Amino acid sequence: MKRMDTSKPFAFFLEFLLVLFFFALSAMIVLRIYAQAQTMHTKDQQSLQALAYARNAIARPENLEPGSYGLDPEMEKEGTYYQVVIEQDEDGKGTYKILHDDTILVSLRYYAGGFQ
């Protein structure tokens, strides 16, 4: 009577599971890195847009009334809210901040005292 060797199919199945586990693990790592990169890109894009907006606003000193404001509709996107906080000292020095969900995107110092 012939004896069947059952170790070869089992070894192939084990090797296949090991390769499958390796590719699943590497795919998970790549997806996590991609998601973090996408989050960083979105935050950087928002910061650059807020920086451009703040620089343009500081260039027009008539818009620099101290207080807290919601940002123009042109800057707002669906589901996000930007807030502008302007603080000014008696000396004419001030801070122009743009916040997104309690996170400071841009904080610029300016001088509104003019030249003497």
Secondary structure, 3 states (H helix, E strand, C coil): CCCCCCHHHHHHHHHHHHHHHHHHHHHHHHHHHHHHHHHHHHHHHHHHHHHHHHHHHHHCHHHCCCEEEECCCCCCCCCCCEEEEEEECCCCEEEEEEEECCEEEEEEEEECCCCC
